[in-house]
Amino acid sequence: MTVALSDIKLSSWMADSFESIKNLTLKELSFPGAHNSGMDRKARISDMWRTCQYDSFRYQMDNGIRVLDIRLAYYAGTLGWHGEKYAHRHDINSGRHLHETLMAIEAFLERNPEEFIIVDFHEISPAHSVPVPYEELAAYIQNRFKDKLLPCSALNLTLAQLSKSYPGRKIIIAATSEFNAKDWAWPKIEHQWIGQNLVSADDLGRFIDRVMESPPSHGLWSMSATGYSVIGPTNLAGELDSWYAASSPYQMKSNIINVDWFDNSRLVRNCIETNIEKGRRKVS
């Protein structure tokens, strides 16, 4: 049964389209992702050089984002909840903390219990000279989410199989191996990044062309579809809508599309339509 696109809400698109995408695995889906998700204009601190999102984690998830790309700095000795020792940082501290991130995920899933959220711990670094206590952090996350964490052994299961075998386990934590191989900690997500600071739309388009000739196929992976100019992160909404049009070659080969300046643009709708087409092709 194919669901009408007009009946799919951005906040619950995975549940609303489940019958059409249930035969796909997580690595086969096209996921919209928020690059540096904790560096947004609604945070306590922002600037033109490092801020690259318009609004908070909850806004991002409510409008279709399913992968949060997270970069943290560890502040040893900080008082308060454990999660407040970890601040979202990209050269500057945005004022958002890991505790806030996890609360937003919990609140979102309470209202949308059938959605999957991938938390991509792309970078965790010490703010000073004290090493990051990875095992303590892993224990904090495990205690916080308990039976909501999906084990990494589920990579090759379809959404239908996940729903049957792991009901309620909708959170994927992808992290460095220093988390000490917990059964719920997925391998660090492979990021395809152009590898240069100043990135024009033309440069990025050519880089995406090269990656898509032979995209990664073994696990979850993301394309950093982001640009940067002399005035900071670039809004590439028009280019993204063209490169990642629904069921286009780029979309059909993609897994996670990591973007700056996310709003409720066509990207999410394009991913939804593409996933429905992927599901149709898989069973045809």
C-alpha positions in Angstrom: 0.0 0.0 0.0 1.4 3.4 -1.0 0.5 6.4 1.2 -0.5 9.7 -0.3 2.3 12.2 0.0 -0.2 14.8 1.2 -0.9 12.6 4.2 2.7 12.5 5.4 3.7 14.9 8.2 7.3 16.0 8.5 7.2 15.3 12.2 6.2 11.6 11.7 7.3 10.9 8.1 8.8 7.5 8.9 5.7 6.3 10.6 3.3 7.8 8.1 5.2 6.1 5.2 6.0 2.9 7.0 4.0 0.6 4.7 6.0 1.9 1.7 9.4 1.9 3.3 9.2 -1.1 5.7 11.4 -3.3 3.5 14.3 -0.9 3.6 17.2 -1.0 6.1 18.5 2.1 7.8 21.6 2.1 5.5 19.3 2.0 2.5 17.2 5.0 3.5 17.8 8.6 2.5 18.0 10.6 5.7 18.0 14.4 6.0 20.6 15.4 8.5 21.6 18.7 10.3 25.3 19.4 10.1 26.7 20.8 13.4 23.1 20.6 14.7 23.9 22.4 18.0 25.3 25.5 16.3 22.0 27.5 15.7 20.8 31.0 15.8 18.4 30.3 18.7 21.3 29.2 20.9 22.7 31.5 23.6 25.8 32.3 21.5 26.0 32.5 17.7 28.1 34.3 15.1 28.4 34.6 11.3 31.5 32.4 11.0 30.4 29.2 13.0 26.6 29.2 13.3 25.1 27.1 10.6 21.5 26.2 11.6 18.5 28.4 12.0 16.8 26.7 14.9 17.0 24.2 17.7 17.2 20.4 17.8 13.4 20.1 18.4 12.7 22.4 15.4 15.0 20.3 13.3 13.4 17.0 14.3 9.8 18.3 14.1 10.5 19.4 10.5 12.0 16.1 9.3 15.6 15.9 10.3 16.5 12.4 11.5 20.2 12.6 11.9 21.8 15.1 14.4 25.5 15.7 13.6 27.1 16.6 17.0 30.4 18.2 17.8 31.1 18.5 21.6 33.8 19.9 23.9 34.3 18.4 27.3 34.6 20.8 30.2 36.0 18.9 33.2 34.8 20.0 36.6 31.6 21.6 35.5 28.9 21.5 38.1 25.4 20.2 37.4 24.1 17.3 35.4 26.7 15.1 33.6 25.4 16.3 30.2 26.2 19.9 31.1 29.9 19.0 31.0 29.6 18.6 27.2 28.9 21.7 25.2 28.2 22.0 21.5 31.2 23.7 20.0 32.6 24.6 16.7 35.5 26.9 17.5 33.1 28.7 19.9 30.7 27.3 22.5 27.1 27.8 21.4 25.7 27.6 24.9 23.9 24.4 24.2 24.7 21.3 26.2 24.4 17.5 25.6 21.8 17.4 28.4 19.6 19.7 26.3 20.1 17.6 23.2 19.0 14.4 24.9 16.0 16.1 26.5 14.9 17.3 23.0 15.2 13.8 21.6 13.2 12.3 24.5 10.4 15.0 24.1 10.3 14.4 20.3 10.0 10.6 20.6 7.4 10.9 23.3 5.1 12.6 20.7 6.5 10.6 17.7 7.3 7.1 19.1 7.8 5.4 15.7 10.4 7.7 14.3 14.1 6.8 14.3 16.7 9.3 15.5 20.4 8.9 14.6 22.8 10.7 17.0 26.1 11.1 15.2 28.8 11.9 17.8 31.1 13.1 15.1 33.6 14.8 17.4 34.2 14.9 21.1 37.3 16.8 22.3 38.6 18.1 25.6 38.1 21.9 26.1 41.2 21.9 28.3 43.8 19.3 29.0 41.7 16.7 30.8 41.0 13.7 28.6 37.4 12.9 27.7 36.0 10.1 30.0 34.4 8.1 27.2 33.2 5.2 29.4 31.5 7.6 31.9 29.8 9.4 29.0 28.7 6.1 27.5 27.2 5.1 30.9 25.4 8.4 31.1 23.8 7.9 27.7 22.9 4.3 28.4 21.3 5.2 31.7 19.4 8.1 30.1 17.9 6.2 27.2 17.9 2.7 28.6 15.6 0.5 26.4 15.3 3.1 23.6 18.8 2.3 22.2 18.9 0.2 19.1 21.9 -2.3 19.1 24.4 -2.1 16.3 23.7 -5.7 15.3 20.5 -4.4 13.8 22.2 -2.7 10.8 21.0 -5.1 8.2 17.5 -5.5 9.4 14.6 -3.9 7.6 12.3 -1.4 9.3 9.6 -4.1 9.5 12.1 -6.5 11.2 13.2 -3.7 13.6 9.6 -3.0 14.5 9.0 -6.6 15.3 12.3 -7.5 17.0 13.1 -4.2 18.8 9.9 -2.3 19.5 10.5 1.0 21.1 14.2 1.1 20.3 14.4 4.1 18.0 17.7 5.8 19.0 20.9 5.0 17.2 24.1 6.3 18.8 27.0 6.4 16.4 30.3 7.1 18.2 34.0 6.7 18.4 35.3 3.3 19.3 36.5 4.8 22.6 33.0 4.3 23.9 34.5 0.8 24.5 32.3 -1.3 22.1 29.0 -1.2 23.9 26.5 -3.4 22.1 24.4 -0.3 21.5 27.2 2.0 20.2 27.3 1.9 16.4 30.5 2.6 14.5 31.4 6.2 13.8 29.5 7.3 10.7 31.7 7.7 7.6 31.6 11.3 6.5 32.3 12.2 2.9 33.8 15.7 3.2 35.5 17.7 0.5 38.4 18.5 2.8 38.8 22.2 2.3 37.6 25.2 4.2 36.3 27.5 1.5 33.8 25.5 -0.6 31.8 26.9 -3.5 28.7 25.3 -4.8 30.5 24.3 -8.0 33.3 22.7 -6.1 30.9 20.8 -3.9 28.9 19.7 -6.9 32.0 18.2 -8.5 32.9 16.5 -5.3 29.5 14.9 -4.9 29.8 13.7 -8.5 33.0 11.9 -7.6 31.6 10.3 -4.4 28.4 9.1 -6.1 30.4 7.3 -8.7 31.1 4.7 -6.0 29.4 5.6 -2.7 30.1 3.8 0.5 28.0 0.6 1.0 29.0 -1.1 4.2 27.3 0.9 6.9 25.7 4.3 7.7 27.4 7.1 5.9 26.9 10.8 5.3 27.6 13.3 2.6 28.6 16.7 4.0 26.6 18.7 1.4 27.8 22.0 2.9 29.6 25.1 1.6 31.6 27.8 3.2 32.5 31.3 1.9 34.4 34.3 3.2 31.2 35.3 5.1 30.7 31.9 6.7 28.5 28.8 6.1 26.6 29.1 2.8 22.9 28.5 2.4 22.7 26.0 -0.5 18.9 25.4 -0.5 18.5 25.9 -4.2 21.4 23.7 -5.1 20.3 20.9 -2.7 16.8 20.9 -4.1 18.4 20.4 -7.6 21.1 17.9 -6.6 18.8 15.9 -4.3 15.6 16.1 -6.2 13.1 13.3 -5.5 14.3 9.9 -6.9 17.2 11.6 -8.6 20.5 9.6 -9.1 22.1 11.3 -6.1 19.1 10.7 -3.9 18.8 7.0 -4.9 22.4 6.4 -3.9 22.4 8.5 -0.7 22.1 7.5 3.0 22.5 10.7 5.1 22.5 14.1 3.5 24.1 16.5 6.0 23.1 20.2 5.4 23.6 23.6 6.9 20.8 26.2 7.4 18.1 23.5 7.5 14.5 24.7 7.3 11.4 22.9 6.2 12.5 23.1 2.6 12.1 20.5 -0.2 15.0 18.4 1.0 12.9 16.4 3.5 10.0 16.0 1.0 12.5 14.8 -1.6 13.9 12.3 0.8 10.5 11.0 1.7 9.5 10.6 -2.0 12.8 8.9 -2.7 12.4 6.5 0.2 9.0 5.5 -1.1 10.5 4.9 -4.5 13.4 2.9 -3.0 10.8 0.7 -1.2 8.8 0.2 -4.4 11.9 -0.8 -6.4 13.1 -3.2 -3.7 9.9 -5.3 -3.7 9.2 -5.0 -7.5 
